[in-house]
Amino acid sequence: MPGCDCAQETRFEGVSTAYRRVLLAVIAINATMFAVEMAGGLMAQSMALKADALDFLGDSVTYGLSLAVIGLSLRTRATVALVKGVSLAVMAAVVLGASLYRVFVLAQPDAVVMGSIGMMAFAANVASVLLLMRFREGDANVRSVWLCSRNDAIGNLGVIGAGGLVAVTASPWPDLIVAAALAGLFLSSSAQIIRRALAERREATAAGCSVEAQPNAAE
């Protein structure tokens, strides 16, 4: 039995050629937007854009991990999902720390660049969400991909809104507030992924699906 998944309920585990192709496309979109948005964030001096760019980078790496473990055991997939959840929490801490630093270095970001790059990022994430829509339910590994893309699209709306508020208020605070909100979004996704991953690891243990626990089929 592939992957030794002894769970009683049937869950989509990503073992599908169509899903692999979609995941490859989403990885390419995220990697491209990391480069574009980080360049825009540096140019505009925008913490919100930099935070979102880091999210694109994190997604590219974690989606690559998701692709790599498709078809492996439930325990392995759950462990990778757990790593992804923890990495999101670390990313949230980095973004919060950088945002607090910017509170004391109040350089006003470029609202035009923020808005234009934010729109590009939003379009990229909506494309990813639409590609992943039919694969949004599944194990922790599959579910984490959907949650990240969905939350990223929501976060992009915040970046776009922050750009408008920066222009209206001539203040960097909307940018910093949105960066902090994105960090909160990372933490929320992290908690969901970690909870499901831990539950699946317990399920794998209870079902005796570890390689060591498998009886010899020839006996």
NORURLIN-V996341 format. One line per field, one symbol per residue. phi: phi as a letter, one per 30 degrees, with the letter a starting at -180 (. if undefined). A space follows every 50 residues. Layout:
phi->???
//
This chain:
phi->.eihccddccbdcidaddddddddddddddddddddddddddddhcdddd dddddddededddddeddceiddedddddddddddddddddddddddddd ddecbddddddddedddedddddddddddddcedcdcldeddddddeddd ddddddddddddedddddchbddedddddddddddddddeddddeddddd dddddddicdedddddddd
//
